[in-house]
Amino acid sequence: MIGEILALISSVLNALGTVIQKKGIEKAKRMRRVFKSRTWILGIVLSAVSFVIYFIALNFQRLSIVQPIVNSFLVFVPIFSYFILGEKISKTQAISILIILLGITLLVI
């Protein structure tokens, strides 16, 4: 159970880091400024921490269980993008999120 929880935390942090990096890129406007953007750097740090947690999760659970959970970041990115970036979630995306969740559940059970 610890491995699954760590994998989920890794997934959430990776998705959040990705969305925050995008926010940093939008705020910087020019590529040279991106590398000095605190927002972008925070996103990079969150993504890096997510990878460390992923590796720890692998010590507690099989890869065939951890990897599908970690890839659930595909579910979290549109949700975080909605709240942080103001992006809309289409019906197709919402249905896709549900299908992904169903697939991950079936793989992990």
C-alpha positions as CSV (number, residue, x, y, z in Angstrom):
1,M,0.0,0.0,0.0
2,I,2.9,2.4,0.7
3,G,4.2,2.0,-2.9
4,E,0.8,2.8,-4.3
5,I,0.4,6.0,-2.1
6,L,3.9,7.1,-3.0
7,A,3.2,6.5,-6.7
8,L,0.1,8.6,-6.5
9,I,2.0,11.4,-4.7
10,S,4.6,11.3,-7.4
11,S,1.9,11.5,-10.1
12,V,0.3,14.5,-8.5
13,L,3.6,16.3,-8.0
14,N,4.7,15.6,-11.6
15,A,1.4,17.0,-13.0
16,L,1.5,20.0,-10.7
17,G,5.1,20.6,-11.6
18,T,4.3,20.5,-15.3
19,V,1.5,22.9,-15.1
20,I,3.5,25.3,-12.9
21,Q,6.3,25.2,-15.5
22,K,3.8,26.2,-18.1
23,K,2.7,29.1,-15.9
24,G,6.3,30.2,-15.5
25,I,6.8,30.1,-19.3
26,E,3.7,32.2,-19.8
27,K,4.8,34.7,-17.2
28,A,8.3,35.0,-18.6
29,K,7.2,35.8,-22.2
30,R,10.8,35.4,-23.5
31,M,12.9,32.3,-23.3
32,R,15.8,34.0,-21.6
33,R,13.6,35.0,-18.7
34,V,12.2,31.5,-18.3
35,F,15.4,30.2,-16.6
36,K,15.2,33.0,-14.1
37,S,11.5,32.6,-13.4
38,R,10.8,31.4,-9.8
39,T,7.5,29.9,-11.0
40,W,9.3,27.8,-13.6
41,I,12.0,26.7,-11.2
42,L,9.3,25.7,-8.7
43,G,7.8,23.5,-11.4
44,I,11.1,21.9,-12.1
45,V,11.7,21.2,-8.4
46,L,8.3,19.6,-8.0
47,S,8.9,17.4,-11.1
48,A,12.3,16.4,-9.7
49,V,10.8,15.6,-6.3
50,S,8.2,13.5,-8.0
51,F,10.9,11.4,-9.7
52,V,12.6,10.8,-6.3
53,I,9.3,9.7,-4.8
54,Y,8.7,7.4,-7.8
55,F,12.0,5.7,-7.2
56,I,11.2,5.2,-3.5
57,A,7.8,3.8,-4.5
58,L,9.6,1.1,-6.6
59,N,11.2,-0.1,-3.4
60,F,7.8,-0.9,-2.0
61,Q,5.8,-2.2,-5.0
62,R,6.3,-3.9,-8.3
63,L,6.8,-1.7,-11.4
64,S,3.7,-3.2,-13.0
65,I,1.7,-1.6,-10.2
66,V,3.6,1.7,-9.7
67,Q,3.9,2.7,-13.3
68,P,0.2,2.9,-14.2
69,I,-0.4,4.9,-11.0
70,V,2.4,7.3,-11.8
71,N,1.1,7.7,-15.4
72,S,-2.2,8.9,-13.9
73,F,-0.6,12.4,-14.1
74,L,-2.5,12.4,-17.4
75,V,-5.6,12.8,-15.3
76,F,-4.2,15.5,-13.1
77,V,-2.7,17.8,-15.7
78,P,-6.0,18.9,-17.2
79,I,-7.5,19.4,-13.8
80,F,-4.6,21.5,-12.6
81,S,-4.5,23.3,-15.9
82,Y,-8.2,24.2,-15.4
83,F,-7.6,25.7,-11.9
84,I,-4.1,27.2,-12.4
85,L,-4.0,28.2,-16.1
86,G,-7.7,28.7,-16.7
87,E,-7.8,26.1,-19.4
88,K,-11.2,24.5,-20.2
89,I,-11.8,20.8,-20.0
90,S,-13.9,19.6,-23.0
91,K,-16.4,16.8,-22.8
92,T,-14.0,14.6,-24.7
93,Q,-11.3,15.3,-22.2
94,A,-13.6,14.6,-19.3
95,I,-14.7,11.3,-20.8
96,S,-11.0,10.4,-21.5
97,I,-10.1,11.2,-17.9
98,L,-12.8,8.7,-16.7
99,I,-11.6,6.1,-19.1
100,I,-8.0,6.5,-18.0
101,L,-9.1,6.2,-14.3
102,L,-11.0,3.1,-15.1
103,G,-8.0,1.6,-17.0
104,I,-5.6,2.4,-14.2
105,T,-8.0,0.9,-11.6
106,L,-8.3,-2.3,-13.7
107,L,-4.5,-2.6,-14.1
108,V,-3.8,-2.0,-10.4
109,I,-6.5,-4.3,-8.9
